[in-house]
Amino acid sequence: MDITEVEENLFAASDAKLHGEMCKELSVIYCKILSIFPSLEAARPRSKSGIQALCSMHIALEKAKNVLRHCSECSKLYLAITGDSVLLKFEKARSALVDSLRRVEDIVPQSIGCQILEIVSELGGTEFSLDPLEKQVGDEIIVLLQQGRKFDNCNDTNELESFHQAANKLGITSSRAALTERRALKKLIDRARVEEDKRKESIVAYLLHLMRKYSKLFRSDLIDDNDSQGSAPCSPTVGGSLEDGGPGGDGHAFERHLSKLSSLNFKPNFRKSGQMPLPT
């Protein structure tokens, strides 16, 4: 891995859609390891154990990179409802990095070994945790999913209002953001189909259904159910109205939209009885 490859693999914590604080902590350490990786490879041990140590470092870095990429490319709604699973991914990525660094430490010059020790110490002092607000939003969306089978035309407005509040907290407050979210959900559905994960597909399909209804709150957002990659996102026309009580806000506008959409109904097929297990 030369310096060009290192630069290409650098991750900006600001790219994260959710779990930003955890991404920031992991990306700082990830970048530190990448910065010394050319030196690690330059040491190029010929022993079998040395080669295995470098391979384990490659795997650990890839695992950390995948976790960071997941938080930057995945659906915000999905990241919210799978918060516990995401937290576990971060912890596993940290453990893999620590283990691989300790293996590499024995096969590199002392100067690099000291840097490795510092990074291991930093990793040991890092504690990942979910953002309380994001966890709360995730719990609220899970409640909506669990109650989905019970919704009918009478309380469809309540469902959409609850979803609006959750989406608003996640920053899905414009037609552009809504379009981005719908596309991310569609990618998740495609992946679930490839993996033949029916439970995950049903859950994400219901989230997409809610997002499509929510997107109609933006009056100029001409929704294309195919969400063609070539379509231009519309600007929000409700403006501050989605932030109830904000400057220029019009809470009545939101309620009018809700009443117009209350006739839409959807019966999710992933709920039959009992608690709904969430995908990872």
C-alpha positions, 0 to 999 in steps of 0.5 A, spaced: 500 500 500 503 506 497 501 513 499 496 514 494 492 508 496 493 510 503 490 517 501 484 514 497 482 510 503 482 516 508 475 516 511 472 523 513 468 522 519 463 528 517 461 523 511 457 519 517 449 519 516 449 517 523 453 514 529 458 520 528 461 520 534 463 513 534 465 514 526 470 520 529 473 516 534 474 510 529 476 514 523 482 517 527 485 511 529 484 508 522 487 514 519 493 513 524 494 506 522 494 507 515 499 513 516 504 508 518 502 502 514 507 504 508 513 503 514 510 496 516 510 494 509 517 496 508 519 492 514 516 486 509 518 480 514 520 474 510 517 469 516 511 466 515 508 469 522 510 476 519 506 475 513 500 472 517 501 478 521 501 483 515 495 479 513 491 480 519 492 487 519 490 488 512 483 484 514 482 488 520 483 495 516 478 492 511 473 491 517 474 498 520 473 501 513 467 497 512 464 499 518 465 506 517 463 506 510 456 502 512 455 509 516 456 513 511 452 509 505 446 506 509 439 509 510 439 513 516 432 510 518 436 503 518 442 505 522 437 508 527 433 501 528 440 497 528 444 501 533 445 496 537 448 491 532 452 497 529 455 498 536 457 491 536 460 492 529 465 498 532 467 494 538 469 488 533 473 492 529 476 495 535 478 488 537 481 486 530 485 492 530 488 491 537 489 484 536 493 485 529 497 491 531 500 487 537 502 481 532 505 486 528 509 490 533 514 484 534 516 484 527 517 491 526 523 496 528 523 499 535 521 506 532 515 504 529 513 499 535 513 505 539 507 508 535 504 502 535 504 501 542 501 508 542 495 506 538 494 500 541 493 504 548 489 509 544 484 504 542 484 501 549 481 507 552 476 508 547 469 506 549 464 506 543 457 508 545 450 510 541 448 517 541 442 517 546 438 521 541 439 517 535 437 511 540 431 514 542 429 515 535 431 508 533 426 506 539 421 510 536 421 507 529 421 500 532 415 501 535 412 504 529 414 497 525 411 493 531 405 496 530 405 497 523 400 491 522 395 494 526 394 501 522 388 502 518 385 508 515 383 511 522 390 512 525 394 512 519 395 520 520 398 518 527 402 513 524 405 518 519 405 524 524 410 519 528 414 518 523 415 525 521 417 526 528 422 521 527 425 523 520 425 530 522 430 528 528 434 524 523 435 530 519 430 528 513 427 535 512 427 536 505 425 533 498 433 532 497 434 528 503 428 524 502 430 522 495 437 520 498 434 516 504 429 512 499 435 510 494 439 508 500 433 503 502 432 501 495 439 498 495 438 495 502 432 491 499 436 489 493 442 487 498 436 483 502 434 479 496 441 477 494 442 475 501 435 472 501 433 475 508 426 475 507 425 478 514 430 484 513 427 485 506 420 486 509 422 491 514 426 495 509 420 495 505 415 498 510 420 503 512 420 505 504 413 505 504 413 510 510 418 514 506 414 515 500 408 517 504 413 522 508 416 525 501 409 527 499 409 532 505 413 536 500 408 539 495 413 540 489 416 533 490 414 530 484 415 523 487 418 518 482 416 511 485 422 508 481 427 514 483 431 514 477 438 516 478 437 521 473 432 525 476 433 531 479 432 532 487 426 537 488 427 543 493 423 543 499 417 547 499 414 546 506 421 550 508 421 551 516 414 548 516 417 541 518 420 544 524 414 546 528 414 552 531 421 554 527 421 561 524 416 561 518 414 554 520 406 553 519 404 547 523 397 547 520 401 546 513 403 539 515 396 537 518 393 539 512 398 534 508 397 529 513 389 529 512 390 528 505 395 522 505 390 519 511 387 515 505 393 511 504 394 504 507 399 499 507 399 492 510 406 490 512 407 482 511 412 482 516 408 481 522 404 476 524 405 475 532 409 477 538 416 481 538 419 483 531 426 481 531 431 486 527 436 485 522 443 486 523 
